[in-house]
Amino acid sequence: MRYTPAGLPALDVVLEHESQIEEAGILRTVKATLRTRALGELAQRLIKISPQQEVQFEGFLATPRNSKGVIFHLTHFQQIQ
């Protein structure tokens, strides 16, 4: 956990996704890794979750000014039971 210059809690994590989906009649395994950022109350809640817990995330993708990659900015999440 870190804090922005404005004093907001900020958490940078890496999310990993893995699922299977049918594409052109063939079952395909899909894997993705996303650099992710949570701010404020979301950061405080996210830090308490176990790394192996399944979670559904919502947010948006953005490219930082000084980077070539994208960052997934969280706007909402909920644990999957």
NORCORQUI-V623857 format. One record per residue. N is the residue number from 1. RES is the residue in three letters. PSI is psi in degrees with one decimal (* if undefined). Layout:
n=N res=RES psi=PSI
n=N res=RES psi=PSI
//
This chain:
n=1 res=MET psi=136.3
n=2 res=ARG psi=178.5
n=3 res=TYR psi=138.6
n=4 res=THR psi=166.3
n=5 res=PRO psi=-25.5
n=6 res=ALA psi=-2.1
n=7 res=GLY psi=7.3
n=8 res=LEU psi=138.2
n=9 res=PRO psi=139.0
n=10 res=ALA psi=138.2
n=11 res=LEU psi=124.1
n=12 res=ASP psi=123.3
n=13 res=VAL psi=170.8
n=14 res=VAL psi=123.0
n=15 res=LEU psi=139.7
n=16 res=GLU psi=134.5
n=17 res=HIS psi=140.7
n=18 res=GLU psi=129.2
n=19 res=SER psi=175.1
n=20 res=GLN psi=141.9
n=21 res=ILE psi=150.1
n=22 res=GLU psi=129.8
n=23 res=GLU psi=121.6
n=24 res=ALA psi=38.6
n=25 res=GLY psi=4.7
n=26 res=ILE psi=135.6
n=27 res=LEU psi=124.4
n=28 res=ARG psi=136.1
n=29 res=THR psi=128.7
n=30 res=VAL psi=128.0
n=31 res=LYS psi=141.2
n=32 res=ALA psi=146.4
n=33 res=THR psi=128.5
n=34 res=LEU psi=129.1
n=35 res=ARG psi=134.2
n=36 res=THR psi=145.7
n=37 res=ARG psi=133.2
n=38 res=ALA psi=138.8
n=39 res=LEU psi=153.6
n=40 res=GLY psi=-135.4
n=41 res=GLU psi=-34.0
n=42 res=LEU psi=-40.5
n=43 res=ALA psi=-42.0
n=44 res=GLN psi=-36.4
n=45 res=ARG psi=-40.7
n=46 res=LEU psi=-35.7
n=47 res=ILE psi=-18.3
n=48 res=LYS psi=-6.2
n=49 res=ILE psi=139.5
n=50 res=SER psi=141.0
n=51 res=PRO psi=-25.3
n=52 res=GLN psi=-3.5
n=53 res=GLN psi=134.2
n=54 res=GLU psi=132.8
n=55 res=VAL psi=143.0
n=56 res=GLN psi=125.6
n=57 res=PHE psi=148.1
n=58 res=GLU psi=147.1
n=59 res=GLY psi=-155.7
n=60 res=PHE psi=157.0
n=61 res=LEU psi=139.9
n=62 res=ALA psi=150.8
n=63 res=THR psi=119.5
n=64 res=PRO psi=156.2
n=65 res=ARG psi=-37.6
n=66 res=ASN psi=28.4
n=67 res=SER psi=155.9
n=68 res=LYS psi=-13.8
n=69 res=GLY psi=-177.3
n=70 res=VAL psi=157.0
n=71 res=ILE psi=133.8
n=72 res=PHE psi=114.7
n=73 res=HIS psi=119.7
n=74 res=LEU psi=138.6
n=75 res=THR psi=-19.1
n=76 res=HIS psi=149.5
n=77 res=PHE psi=156.0
n=78 res=GLN psi=144.4
n=79 res=GLN psi=144.3
n=80 res=ILE psi=126.7
n=81 res=GLN psi=*
//
